[in-house]
Amino acid sequence: MAKQSIFGRISTLVKANINALIDAAEDPEKMLDQLVRDYTNNIADAEAAIAETIGNLRLLERDHQEDVKAAEEWGNKALAASRKADELRTAGNTTDADKFDNLAKIALQRQISEENEAKAIGPSIESQTEVVEKLKDGLNGMKQKLEQLRSKRSELLARAKTAEAQNKVHDAVKSIDVLDPTSELGRFEDKVRRQEALAAGKQELAASTLDAQFNALEDIGELTEVEARLAALKTGGSSAPAIGQ
């Protein structure tokens, strides 16, 4: 029953659809870790069961070989006793000849008994051999599944790390978009432009004030000339300056 139970567990595990199990799991990584442990433990149990089954099979085979060998030996003894009986009977010693014929019969009976035992063991050897082969195939299937599980686990972890890195990059890009350093630069540029415009305005204002001052000086010069000519008229002089002087 224990061997049948092991065989059933092997069949169940070998037929398991790992991809479907992963898709249905809430936490695929934990599920894969548990499956790896289950497969590892069941492989150990299966190896122990197979080793025991193989050991029993080898014992049966050894017993069969011993029965076959014993049957052959008893057959040889029966043949030797029969030949000895024939020699003695030819020599006229029928009493001893009958004894050796009886020995030959006993040897033949033992030969038949050993042959029957060998035949009886045959079906058990065949069935045990079939079980061993199925268990070996199942064990190999479990080992392949275990490697598939480990590969899936490595793939899953790698994908998880990649996804985590991508999310970090995405979050970083989003934070950059929120801060938008280019808009900060734009605001700073606008501030600089306003400062430049203010400086230009001050320069333009300063220049217009200076022009007004010079215009005032020219007006003062004209008034002074008028006053000078008026004074000259009053003194009887000419109001026009001498041309060419």
C-alpha positions in Angstrom: 0.0 0.0 0.0 2.9 2.4 0.8 4.4 1.8 -2.6 1.0 2.3 -4.3 0.6 5.6 -2.3 4.1 6.8 -3.5 3.2 5.8 -7.0 -0.1 7.8 -6.8 1.7 10.8 -5.5 4.3 10.6 -8.2 1.6 10.4 -10.9 -0.3 13.4 -9.4 2.8 15.5 -9.2 4.1 14.6 -12.7 0.7 15.5 -14.2 0.5 18.8 -12.3 0.1 21.9 -14.5 2.6 24.3 -13.0 1.6 27.3 -15.2 -2.1 26.9 -14.1 -1.0 26.6 -10.4 1.0 29.8 -10.8 -1.8 31.7 -12.4 -4.2 30.6 -9.7 -1.9 31.4 -6.8 -2.3 34.7 -4.8 1.4 34.7 -4.1 3.2 32.8 -6.9 6.6 33.0 -5.3 5.4 31.4 -2.0 3.4 28.8 -4.0 6.5 28.0 -6.1 8.7 27.7 -2.9 6.1 25.3 -1.4 6.0 23.3 -4.6 9.8 23.0 -4.7 9.7 21.7 -1.1 6.9 19.3 -1.8 8.6 17.9 -4.9 12.0 17.7 -3.2 10.4 15.7 -0.2 8.4 13.5 -2.5 11.4 12.8 -4.7 13.3 11.7 -1.6 10.3 9.4 -0.5 10.1 8.0 -4.1 13.8 7.3 -4.2 13.6 5.4 -0.9 10.5 3.4 -2.1 12.2 2.7 -5.5 15.4 1.6 -3.8 13.4 -0.8 -1.6 11.4 -2.1 -4.6 14.6 -2.6 -6.6 16.2 -4.4 -3.6 13.2 -6.8 -3.4 13.3 -7.4 -7.1 17.0 -8.3 -7.0 16.2 -10.7 -4.2 13.5 -12.4 -6.3 15.8 -12.5 -9.3 18.5 -14.1 -7.1 16.1 -16.7 -5.7 14.9 -17.4 -9.3 18.5 -17.9 -10.4 19.2 -20.2 -7.5 16.1 -22.2 -8.3 17.1 -22.5 -11.9 20.6 -23.5 -10.9 19.3 -26.0 -8.4 17.0 -27.5 -10.9 19.9 -27.9 -13.4 22.0 -29.5 -10.7 19.3 -32.0 -9.7 18.8 -32.8 -13.4 22.5 -33.5 -13.7 22.4 -35.7 -10.6 19.3 -37.6 -12.0 21.2 -38.2 -15.3 24.3 -39.4 -13.5 22.3 -41.8 -11.3 20.3 -43.1 -14.3 23.6 -43.8 -16.2 25.0 -45.5 -13.2 21.9 -47.7 -13.0 22.2 -48.6 -16.7 25.8 -49.6 -16.2 25.0 -51.8 -13.2 22.1 -53.4 -14.9 24.2 -54.1 -18.0 26.7 -55.7 -15.6 23.9 -57.8 -14.2 23.7 -56.0 -10.8 20.0 -55.3 -10.9 19.7 -54.6 -7.1 22.2 -51.7 -7.2 20.8 -50.6 -10.5 17.4 -50.2 -9.0 18.9 -48.2 -6.1 20.4 -45.7 -8.6 17.2 -45.5 -10.6 15.4 -44.6 -7.4 18.1 -42.0 -6.7 17.5 -40.7 -10.2 13.8 -40.5 -9.5 14.4 -38.5 -6.3 16.7 -36.2 -8.1 14.1 -35.7 -10.8 11.4 -34.9 -8.2 13.8 -32.3 -6.7 14.4 -30.9 -10.1 10.7 -30.6 -10.8 10.2 -28.9 -7.4 13.0 -26.3 -8.1 11.6 -25.7 -11.6 8.1 -25.1 -10.1 9.5 -22.6 -7.6 11.4 -20.8 -10.4 8.2 -20.6 -12.5 6.2 -19.3 -9.5 8.7 -16.5 -9.0 8.5 -15.5 -12.6 5.3 -13.4 -12.5 6.4 -11.6 -9.4 9.6 -10.7 -11.1 7.7 -9.4 -14.1 5.3 -7.3 -12.1 8.1 -6.0 -9.8 10.1 -5.1 -12.9 7.2 -3.2 -14.4 6.6 -1.4 -11.1 10.3 -0.4 -10.9 10.3 0.9 -14.5 7.1 3.0 -13.8 8.5 4.3 -10.6 11.8 5.2 -12.4 9.9 7.0 -15.1 7.8 8.8 -12.6 10.9 9.8 -10.6 12.5 11.2 -13.7 9.3 13.1 -14.5 9.3 14.5 -11.0 12.9 15.6 -11.3 12.2 17.3 -14.6 9.2 19.0 -13.0 11.4 20.1 -10.1 13.9 21.7 -12.5 10.9 23.3 -14.3 9.8 24.7 -11.0 13.2 26.0 -10.1 13.5 27.6 -13.5 10.0 29.2 -13.2 10.9 30.5 -9.8 14.1 32.1 -11.1 12.2 33.5 -14.0 9.5 34.9 -11.7 12.0 36.5 -9.4 13.9 38.0 -12.3 10.6 39.4 -13.7 9.6 40.7 -10.3 13.0 42.5 -9.9 12.7 43.9 -13.5 9.1 45.1 -12.8 10.3 46.7 -9.5 13.1 48.5 -11.3 10.7 49.7 -14.0 8.3 51.0 -11.4 11.1 52.9 -9.6 12.1 54.5 -12.9 8.5 55.3 -13.7 8.0 56.8 -10.2 11.2 58.8 -10.6 10.0 60.1 -14.0 6.7 61.0 -12.5 8.3 63.0 -9.7 10.4 64.8 -12.2 7.3 65.6 -14.2 5.7 67.0 -11.1 8.6 69.2 -10.2 9.2 70.0 -13.9 12.7 71.6 -13.7 12.2 73.1 -17.2 9.3 75.2 -15.9 11.5 76.4 -13.0 14.1 77.4 -15.6 11.4 79.2 -17.6 10.3 81.2 -14.5 13.9 82.1 -13.8 14.3 83.2 -17.4 11.2 85.3 -17.2 12.6 86.9 -14.0 15.9 87.6 -15.8 14.1 89.1 -18.7 12.1 91.4 -16.4 15.3 92.5 -14.7 16.9 93.2 -18.1 13.8 95.2 -19.2 13.9 97.2 -16.0 17.6 98.0 -16.6 16.8 99.1 -20.2 14.0 101.2 -19.0 16.2 102.9 -16.4 18.8 103.5 -19.1 16.2 105.0 -21.4 14.8 107.2 -18.7 18.2 108.4 -17.7 19.0 109.2 -21.4 15.7 111.2 -21.8 16.4 113.2 -18.6 19.9 114.1 -19.9 18.5 115.3 -23.2 16.1 117.5 -21.3 18.9 119.0 -19.4 20.8 119.8 -22.5 17.7 121.4 -24.1 17.3 123.6 -21.1 20.9 124.8 -21.4 20.3 125.7 -25.1 17.2 127.7 -24.0 19.2 129.5 -21.4 21.9 130.4 -24.0 19.2 131.9 -26.3 17.8 134.0 -23.5 21.3 135.3 -22.7 21.8 136.4 -26.3 18.5 138.2 -26.3 19.4 140.1 -23.1 22.8 141.0 -24.6 21.3 142.5 -27.7 18.7 144.3 -25.8 21.4 145.9 -23.7 23.3 146.9 -26.8 20.2 148.7 -28.2 19.7 150.6 -25.1 23.3 151.9 -25.3 22.8 152.9 -28.9 24.7 150.1 -30.4 23.6 147.6 -33.1 21.5 144.6 -32.0 23.1 142.4 -34.7 26.5 140.9 -34.2 29.2 141.7 -36.7 29.2 139.2 -39.6 32.4 137.3 -39.9 33.6 138.2 -36.4 
